[in-house]
């Protein structure tokens, strides 16, 4: 057919050409040479150490300032809350994702002989990344958690503090205020 129609013939790709004995093998070296990998690892470690050092210096300055004012609880309470909430979020999300790793490995093992091993490593990495994301989100909610944990009862029910509904079961008394309204209107004693 190539004699009648000059041009590209796909069969030419698979014909043996004289002078070649086997398939062409392309060999390449590592993507990054060993020296360059070591330098990149050292640079990454230096950047991480600098970021951690500057963060610790900032924490130290805050602690010294609040210690000078005798209010170290203002430093420790949010810090401990953030750490505890990060650990809770990390464990919660990380464990939920890690519970699915055997399913990932079984499905990937049915497709490829190395699939199960790759799925386990990818599942662990996914569990760690999702744990870090969830832990960071949980740690960002420290103010709400501390407000919720520090709530106190005022002794009044929610019904007495709320506005009257459109259809009250009985009308409110007109002559005197309710006990909770009197409490909020009374002046507070200062020490």
C-alpha positions in Angstrom: 0.0 0.0 0.0 2.9 2.4 0.6 3.9 2.1 -3.1 0.5 3.4 -4.3 0.1 6.1 -1.6 3.3 7.8 -0.6 3.3 9.1 3.0 3.2 7.7 6.5 2.6 4.0 7.0 2.0 2.7 10.5 3.4 -0.7 9.6 6.8 0.9 9.1 7.0 1.5 12.8 7.0 -2.2 13.6 9.2 -3.5 10.8 12.7 -4.6 11.8 15.3 -2.2 10.5 18.7 -3.5 9.5 21.4 -2.8 12.0 19.3 -3.0 15.2 19.2 -6.2 17.2 16.6 -5.4 19.9 14.4 -2.8 21.3 15.9 0.6 22.1 16.5 1.1 25.8 16.7 4.6 27.1 18.6 4.9 30.3 18.6 8.0 32.4 20.1 8.9 35.7 18.2 9.9 38.8 15.9 12.8 38.5 18.1 14.8 41.0 21.7 13.9 41.6 22.6 12.9 45.1 24.4 16.2 45.9 21.5 18.3 44.8 19.0 16.2 46.9 21.2 16.6 50.0 21.4 20.4 49.4 17.6 20.6 49.0 17.0 18.6 52.2 19.4 20.9 54.1 17.7 24.0 52.8 14.3 22.6 53.7 15.5 21.8 57.3 16.9 25.4 57.6 13.7 27.0 56.5 11.6 24.8 58.9 14.0 25.6 61.8 13.8 29.3 61.1 10.0 29.3 61.0 9.8 27.4 64.3 12.4 29.6 65.9 10.5 32.8 65.0 7.3 31.3 66.2 8.9 30.4 69.5 10.4 33.8 69.9 6.9 35.3 69.5 5.5 33.0 72.1 8.3 33.8 74.5 7.7 37.6 74.1 4.0 37.1 74.7 4.7 35.0 77.8 7.2 37.5 79.2 4.8 40.4 78.7 1.9 38.6 80.4 4.1 37.3 83.2 5.2 40.9 83.9 1.5 41.7 84.3 0.8 38.6 86.4 -1.6 37.3 83.9 0.1 34.1 82.7 -3.3 32.3 82.6 -4.1 34.5 79.6 -1.1 33.0 77.9 -1.5 29.3 79.0 -5.3 28.9 78.6 -5.6 29.6 74.8 -2.3 27.8 74.1 -3.3 24.6 75.9 -6.8 24.8 74.4 -5.3 25.1 70.9 -2.9 22.2 71.4 -5.7 19.9 72.9 -8.1 20.8 70.1 -5.5 20.2 67.5 -4.8 16.7 68.9 -8.5 15.9 69.1 -9.1 17.0 65.5 -5.9 15.2 64.2 -6.9 12.0 65.9 -10.5 12.2 64.9 -10.0 12.8 61.2 -6.8 10.7 61.0 -8.4 7.7 62.6 -11.5 8.0 60.4 -9.4 8.0 57.2 -7.0 5.3 58.5 -10.0 3.0 59.1 -10.5 2.9 55.4 -6.9 2.0 54.4 -7.6 -1.8 54.4 -10.4 -1.2 51.8 -8.1 1.0 49.7 -5.4 -1.7 49.8 -7.8 -4.5 48.9 -9.2 -2.6 46.0 -5.8 -1.6 44.7 -4.3 -5.0 45.3 -6.9 -6.5 42.9 -5.7 -4.1 40.2 -1.9 -4.4 40.5 0.6 -6.5 42.4 2.2 -3.4 44.0 -1.2 -1.6 44.3 -1.8 -2.8 47.9 1.5 -1.4 49.1 1.1 1.9 47.3 -2.5 2.2 48.7 -1.2 1.7 52.2 1.4 4.4 51.9 -1.0 6.7 50.1 -3.7 6.0 52.8 -1.2 6.8 55.6 -0.2 10.1 53.9 -3.9 10.9 53.3 -4.7 10.2 57.0 -1.9 12.4 58.2 -2.8 15.3 55.8 -6.5 15.1 56.7 -5.6 15.0 60.4 -3.5 18.1 60.1 -6.2 19.9 58.2 -8.9 18.9 60.7 -6.6 19.6 63.7 -5.9 23.1 62.4 -9.6 23.7 62.0 -10.4 22.4 65.5 -7.5 24.6 66.9 -9.1 27.6 65.3 -12.3 27.1 67.3 -10.6 27.6 70.6 -12.5 30.7 71.5 -15.9 29.1 71.0 -14.8 26.1 73.1 -13.6 28.2 75.9 -16.7 30.3 75.9 -18.8 27.2 75.9 -16.7 25.6 78.7 -16.8 28.8 80.9 -20.6 29.3 80.7 -22.5 29.8 84.0 -26.1 29.4 84.9 -27.8 32.7 85.9 -30.6 30.8 87.7 -33.2 32.0 85.2 -34.8 29.7 82.7 -34.5 30.4 79.0 -38.3 30.9 78.9 -38.2 33.7 81.4 -35.4 35.5 79.6 -37.0 35.3 76.1 -39.5 37.6 74.6 -43.1 36.6 75.1 -44.5 34.3 72.3 -47.3 35.4 70.0 -49.7 33.1 71.7 -49.0 33.1 75.5 -50.7 30.5 77.6 -51.5 33.2 80.1 -50.8 36.9 80.1 -47.8 38.1 82.1 -48.5 39.9 85.4 -48.9 43.7 84.9 -48.1 44.9 88.4 -44.7 43.4 89.1 -41.7 42.3 87.0 -40.5 38.8 87.0 -37.7 37.6 89.2 -35.1 37.5 86.4 -36.1 40.9 85.1 -35.6 42.3 88.7 -32.2 40.7 89.0 -30.9 42.1 85.7 -32.3 45.6 86.6 -30.8 45.7 90.1 -27.5 47.5 90.4 -24.5 45.4 91.1 -22.3 45.9 94.1 -18.7 46.7 93.3 -15.8 45.4 95.4 
